[in-house]
Amino acid sequence: MPLRPQKAPEDEIRKCWLHLSTEQRCETMTFDDPKLVERIESAVQEMFVSHLMITRGANKDVLSTATFFTAAFEFIWDEVRLQPVLTMKSSFAANGDIFKVLRA
């Protein structure tokens, strides 16, 4: 049975994250695997459809509901690979302590 890698302590991860520039954070949090991006895009669409169905009768503006995903990531078109990629938004990557956001 293969050994499982040890989990890094959160404070070590936080330290590494804080030492990265905004550009390095965005690069680290860019996902270009076509199947992964396709599955994430599909899951996000399903979440929005589900949210629309749930709030259909309510007087809520669905688009004004900020979710972690839409606040942190965006799909962009990679001109070199000619495919969509998922990347962290610069404005979110500039946030010093995203760990608070992740726990919320």
N, C-alpha and C positions, 0 to 999 in steps of 0.2 A: 504494500500500500504506500503510495507516494506521501511524503511529508508535506504538510501545509505550511505555507510561509507564515512567519510570525507577523502579527498585526503591530504596526508602528504606533507608539503612543501619540495621542492627539496633540500634545504640546510640541512634540518633535515635528509633526506635520505642519502645525501652525507656524513654527519658526522658519521652516523651509519656505512656506508660502509667503511669509512676510519679507523674506530676502529676495524674492523674485520681483522684477519690474512688472509694470502693467502689461507690457508686450509679452514678456515671458509667461505670465499667468494666462493670457489669452491663447498663446501658442500651446501651452501645456493642456489647456482645456478645449482643444480643437479636435473634433472627431471626424475622420474622413473615410472610415470603412463604409462602403456603400450599403451593405446589408444593415449595419447598425444604424446609420442615418435614416434609412428607409423605415426601420422598425420604430425608431423614436418619433419620426414625423407622423407615422400612422397612429401611434399611441397618443400623441399630442392632439391630433384631429379627433380621435375618439373621446378624449377628455373634454374637449370643447363641445362636442355634440352632446355628451352626457350632461354637461353643465347647462347647456341650452335647454335640454329636456326637463331638467330639475327645476330651473328657474323660469320656465315658460309662463306659468301663471303669475309669477311674482313681478312686481314693478322694479326690477333691477336692471341696470345696464351691465350686461355680461362682460362687455369689453373693458369696462372700468375696473373690473375685479382683477387686481394684480396678483399673479401667481409667481411663485419662485421661478418657474421655468421661463416664462416670458420676460421676466425682469432680468434674468441672468444670461439667457442664451438667445441666439438667432441663427436661422438657416441662411447661409450665403452660397452663392454660386462660385465654385472654384474654376476659373478660366483655364488653368493649366490641365486639371484632371477632367474638366467638362462634366462635373457632377456636383451635387449639393454637399456642403459640409456643415457641421454644427459647430459653432464657436461661441465662446463666452464673450459677452459684450464688454467693451473697454470700460464703460462706466461702472459696470459691476465688478470687473477685475480690479479697478482702482480702489475699491472698498477694502480698507485694511483688514477688517475682521468679518469675513463672510461666514465664519463659523456661527456667529450669533444668528444670522439669517437662516442658516441651515437648521438650527435648532427651533426656530419659531414655528 
